[in-house]
Amino acid sequence: MGTVVGGFLLPHDPMMLTHPDAPPAPVRDRVHHAYAEISRRLAALDPTTVLIIGADHYILFGPGCLPQMLIATGDLDGPVERLPGLTRGPLPDNAPLARHIAAHGHRNGVDWAVAPTFTADHSVVIPYHLVAEPLGVPVIPVYLACGVEPLIPLPRAVRVGEAIRAAVQDADEDERVVVIGSGGISHWVGTERMGELNTDFDRMVLDRVTAGDTAGLAGLDDGRIQAEAGNGALEIRTFVAAMAAVGPCRGEVIGYEAVPEWITGLGFAELLPLETADAL
């Protein structure tokens, strides 16, 4: 029997790599410290696998195929983009567990799209590189339709997370899985408002994460999200799915930085299962 032993929420902002010196040094230092702290906490959980829930950026999936949710179940490499400091190469996979999650979902009404070979983009590779690669732990990429319509509805993202949790618990092996929701928070991408942030919206999201209010986040209206926090904030679907995968939990905010130079409100949090949180 496997266990989802915890989770994290973090950004995947590629401008950290393309424009590393744009923000003031203290801001950069706090952002990098937040990633390092997540890596330290991840190691303490002793995971056998990290499952990273990323966002479709219209990089991997074009007009010929727009999956609502996809899981990579075999050979992995990445990133597909050319980014400073990241060289495309193989990523360690846990194909047996990934195939089990897909098959378990298919048996239980969850219509996963499946990629037996896969090249990940920055929404998976940046988090993996910064927090999990030093541990050498395998990764399972999951992608949700967060940026290109038709978007996966927020309540359905909850169902994805619940399906991941149920499948892990049904696994034969003694897996210790950590789930990472990669994205957001407020940012406008490719519009005249690019560079604007909404710290009030970001704090509201992090407050709901802290409270473990998965239903509250899943109940947000997409129109409100886009109007108040930009099309990039639709990526909170990955947060919702990760919270549902961890199950009843509370969040601990590790850091928050509003970084207009990197066009994003950057939020970092740990998701603590309630039984773990109550013991602290």
Secondary structure, 3 states (H helix, E strand, C coil): CCEEEEEEEECCCCHHHHCCCCCCHHHHHHHHHHHHHHHHHHHHCCCCEEEEEEECCCCCCCCCCCCCEEEEEEEEEECCCCECCECCEEECECHHHHHHHHHHHHHCCCCCEEEEEEECCHHHHHHHHHHHHHHCCCEEEEEECCCCCCCCCHHHHHHHHHHHHHHHHHCCCCCEEEEEEECCCCCCCCCCCCCCCCHHHHHHHHHHHHCCCHHHHHCCCHHHHHHHHCHHHHHHHHHHHHHHHHCCEEEEEEEEEEEHHHCEEEEEEEEEEHHHHHHC
